């Protein structure tokens, strides 16, 4: 839920509200789309001490990051506001290098609503996934990004 008064979303990894959007990086993935979508699997922080060149002191600094599973874009046709069609995304195989990553929370634009493409069916018909961390036993073949 987007809280207009506080300009923030609440993301919970154990709730359905764990999908987010970030600005697309034209150097890496599909630069034709302005946004990338991902599911938050974990919210972490570490206290780090930098001991390399230019080190100022031995004081720990808090580093926050998100562990995410990326959605990949399925569209070969025009989507978006002008085409009046929703973006279609899917999870890549968990064995692909580009399936997972880490994000700085400051890169998150907002939470988004990812809706299953029910007509395409479930990814695992026996409701047994490959990974407990991703909770993929309930994944669908494709999803729509609800704007």
Helices and strands as residue ranges (DSSP letters): E 2-3, E 8-9, E 19-23, E 35-48, E 61-73, E 87-91, G 97-99, E 100-103, G 105-107, E 108-111, E 113-116, G 118-120, G 136-138, E 143-146
